[in-house]
């Protein structure tokens, strides 16, 4: 790969990373992560993997849809976005099912496996 092509790939990767940070700060704020798994400038395809708290989050499908629809509009070189949490068949139970945390929340994990307590 030529130096110009490498610089163009690096620039595109940086713009995709900036897009994720700028448009989806809640991913990191809630204990999740978004990483570029693959980026193919020639086909215009990018694969994003959501991890951390995203793996067990009930709203991650909505986050994925938002990433897919907004990225192709904002970054002209991107034509197709593949995004997943890794929970769809390839997960091995590592960290899945974790609840997202919110700034300022405190948790008492002593009874975390008990579930909600009955009011009586």
C-alpha positions in Angstrom: 0.0 0.0 0.0 1.4 3.4 -0.9 2.0 6.1 1.7 -0.8 8.2 0.2 -3.3 5.3 0.5 -2.2 4.6 4.0 -2.6 8.2 5.0 -6.1 8.2 3.4 -7.0 5.0 5.4 -5.7 6.5 8.6 -7.7 9.7 8.0 -10.9 7.7 7.3 -10.3 5.6 10.4 -9.8 8.8 12.5 -13.0 10.3 11.1 -15.0 7.2 12.0 -13.5 7.2 15.5 -14.4 10.9 15.9 -17.9 10.2 14.6 -18.5 7.6 17.3 -17.0 9.8 20.1 -18.9 12.9 19.0 -22.3 11.3 18.2 -22.5 8.5 20.7 -20.8 9.7 24.0 -23.4 7.8 25.9 -21.7 4.5 24.9 -18.6 5.4 27.0 -20.6 7.2 29.7 -22.6 4.1 30.3 -19.6 1.7 30.5 -19.6 0.6 26.9 -17.1 0.8 24.1 -17.1 1.0 20.4 -14.2 -0.3 18.3 -13.5 -0.4 14.6 -13.0 -4.0 13.8 -12.5 -3.6 10.0 -12.4 -0.7 7.6 -12.3 -1.2 3.8 -12.0 2.1 2.0 -12.4 0.4 -1.4 -15.8 -1.1 -0.7 -16.9 1.6 1.8 -17.6 -0.9 4.5 -16.8 -0.6 8.2 -17.4 -3.0 11.0 -18.0 -1.7 14.5 -18.0 -3.9 17.6 -19.8 -2.6 20.7 -18.5 -4.1 23.9 -18.4 -3.6 27.6 -21.9 -2.7 29.0 -23.3 -2.6 25.5 -23.1 -6.4 25.3 -25.9 -6.7 27.8 -27.8 -3.5 27.2 -31.4 -3.6 26.1 -31.0 -0.4 24.0 -27.9 -1.5 22.1 -30.0 -2.5 19.0 -31.3 1.1 18.8 -27.7 2.4 19.2 -26.6 0.1 16.4 -29.4 1.3 14.1 -28.5 4.9 14.9 -24.8 4.3 14.1 -25.7 2.6 10.8 -28.0 5.2 9.6 -26.1 8.3 10.7 -22.6 7.2 9.7 -23.4 6.7 6.1 -24.9 10.2 6.0 -22.1 12.0 7.7 -19.0 10.2 6.2 -19.4 10.0 2.4 -16.8 7.3 1.9 -18.8 4.9 4.2 -21.5 3.1 2.3 -22.2 0.1 4.6 -21.9 -0.2 8.3 -21.8 -3.5 10.1 -22.2 -3.3 13.8 -22.8 -5.8 16.6 -22.4 -6.4 20.3 -20.8 -9.8 19.9 -23.8 -11.4 21.7 -25.4 -12.9 18.6 -23.9 -16.4 18.7 -20.2 -15.6 19.1 -20.3 -14.6 22.8 -18.6 -16.8 25.4 -20.2 -15.2 28.4 -17.4 -12.8 29.2 -19.0 -9.8 30.7 -22.3 -10.2 29.0 -25.5 -9.3 30.8 -23.8 -6.4 32.6 -26.1 -3.5 33.5 -25.0 -0.1 32.3 -23.7 2.3 34.9 -24.6 6.0 34.9 -22.5 8.8 36.3 -23.3 9.3 40.0 -24.8 5.9 40.5 -23.6 3.9 43.4 -24.2 0.2 43.7 -24.3 -2.3 46.5 -23.2 -5.6 45.0 -23.6 -7.6 48.2 -27.1 -8.8 47.0 -26.6 -8.4 43.3 -27.7 -12.0 42.5 -30.8 -11.8 44.6 -32.9 -9.8 42.1 -35.6 -7.3 43.2 -37.0 -7.7 46.7 -40.8 -8.2 47.2 -42.5 -5.2 49.0 -44.0 -7.6 51.7 
